[in-house]
Amino acid sequence: MVLRRAIVADVEVLEHWDRQPHVIAATGEDDVIDWRSELAIAEPPQETLIAELDGRAIGVVQIIDPALEATHYWGDVDLGLRALDIWIGEADDLGRGYGTQMMALALRRCFDPPEVSAVLIDPLVSNTDAHRFYRRLGFVSVGEQLFGSDRCLVHRLEREKWSEQGGAG
């Protein structure tokens, strides 16, 4: 599996994935993304990446610097953090370990700059499968937060915990 920068040619598949019931259930119905605008943000504070397996797009990862991104979605946060959005596009690709592989690659990318101390992720409160998944990866729940109309349970993974689990290797 590889993560590659998303390009305009990916807009059609991204829009298709956004209409999938499992994606809507995981991201909320309010999250209609204008992918052309998202992909125009080519450098930090945000990267949009496509996860590919044997040349086939299977998911998307967004890596965001929450202190610097323009919408201030995360509110006032410290410097040295990254935030992730991640999902698998097709229901047939769920439960195959692809999410774990995508997260390993994304976390390595997040923690590559030495100044990054932790990674945040904000699954919906109702997405209990995601909560279990992130806890298994070492994330710790830090509390509920309202993002727009979405009630989310914010999770945080500290660099030290990630390194202890072999992430730095």
ABEGO torsion letter per residue (X at the ends): XBBBBBBAAAAAAAAAAAABAAAAAAAEAABBBBAAAAAABABOABBBBBBBBGGBBABBBBBBBAAABAAGAAEBBBBGBBBBBBBBABAAABGAGAAAAAAAAAAAAAAABAABABBBBBBBAABAAAAAAAAAAGBBBAEBBBBEABBBBBBBBBAAAAAAAGAAX
